[in-house]
Amino acid sequence: EYVDQLTVKVIATSFEPGSTCPNDQIVEVLVEFENGGTADLIPANPESKVRIDYPIDDVVLGRPIDNTYRYSVTVIRADGTQERDPASRTGTARVLVLSVNKCKG
């Protein structure tokens, strides 16, 4: 497989309690990539590098590489609640900056 690496970030203030929902504080964000690794983002480390694997067929056959990747986000809150994406998201950026809701729902 063809290997690439992405940088995944979440804005550090996402981990601060929301003014309208202080009990919904985010403590961890997991970003799982299909055919790749998982970024584990926490307040002390809101950035991570993740390996993405692409099929080698395109490389060997000289076809263009499709840099699209699929991923799912799970937000874990201080009360133990986990909110996972209902469907995978797609991206192509080499640096993926996530936006997460401070409040549940």
Secondary structure by P-SEA (a helix, b strand, c coil): cbbbbbbbbccccccccccccccccccbbbbbbccbbbbbbccccccbbbbbbcccccccccccccccccbbbbbbccccccccccbbbbbcccbbbbbbbcccc
